Amino acid sequence: MTLAAPTETTTGGRLFDFRILRSLRKTAGLTIDAVSAQSGVSPAVISKLERNQTTAELETLYRLARVFQMSATDMLSLAESPFAQQAGERLYEREGFRFRHVRYANMACFHVEARAGARVSNPEIHRDDHEFCWVLDGRVRISLPAESIELGGGESAQFDAVLEHTYEALEDSRLILVHTRKNQRYGSNRNHADR
């Protein structure tokens, strides 16, 4: 399978930009010859990919990705989305919690303020995510099916967001919540519906 040559999209960016390979190689402290020796891909092909002057066979991506301990899918994802993305914040309130958030295809980040005594539980909005909670100040209780966790300022916890869970503000609190998609490394924000 041959991937299409890079083309301009309506945003002015390239569809695939394999210059990311050079960044991966330099970060790993490898030369083109070392990547070639480990992958079996010729130095000429690696050099052309790094300059975005050729397309890549799926097998080539697989071999190169293994050098950097990633899957071909991850490498292709990096080549597809190497540009910075931006999103504007949205605000909403629910059951005494005030949420400011931004969303991308692979994650959502929330700045949350809650008054003492407020409780919120809405697991139906979650997909197959990991959830990370960092209490900036105040004190909150997170109730999960098998346990209850109390966190104070400067403490954090991570859990599977699919589990039914409730946040309760034990004191006036500020926290950061981050939802990361389990199976999506990096991606475009286009066509991503709010949860």
Stockholm file with secondary structure:
# STOCKHOLM 1.0

chainA/1-195         MTLAAPTETTTGGRLFDFRILRSLRKTAGLTIDAVSAQSGVSPAVISKLERNQTTAELETLYRLARVFQMSATDMLSLAESPFAQQAGERLYEREGFRFRHVRYANMACFHVEARAGARVSNPEIHRDDHEFCWVLDGRVRISLPAESIELGGGESAQFDAVLEHTYEALEDSRLILVHTRKNQRYGSNRNHADR
#=GR chainA/1-195 SS CBCCCCCBCTTSCBSCCTTHHHHHHHHTTCCHHHHHHHHCCCHHHHHHHHTTCSCCBHHHHHHHHHHTTCCHHHHHHHHHCCSCCCCCCEEEEETTEEEEEEECSSEEEEEEEECTTCEECCGGGCCSEEEEEEEEESEEEEECSSCEEEEETTCEEEEETTSCCEEEESSSEEEEEEEEETTCCSCCCTTCCCC
#=GC SS_cons         CBCCCCCBCTTSCBSCCTTHHHHHHHHTTCCHHHHHHHHCCCHHHHHHHHTTCSCCBHHHHHHHHHHTTCCHHHHHHHHHCCSCCCCCCEEEEETTEEEEEEECSSEEEEEEEECTTCEECCGGGCCSEEEEEEEEESEEEEECSSCEEEEETTCEEEEETTSCCEEEESSSEEEEEEEEETTCCSCCCTTCCCC
//
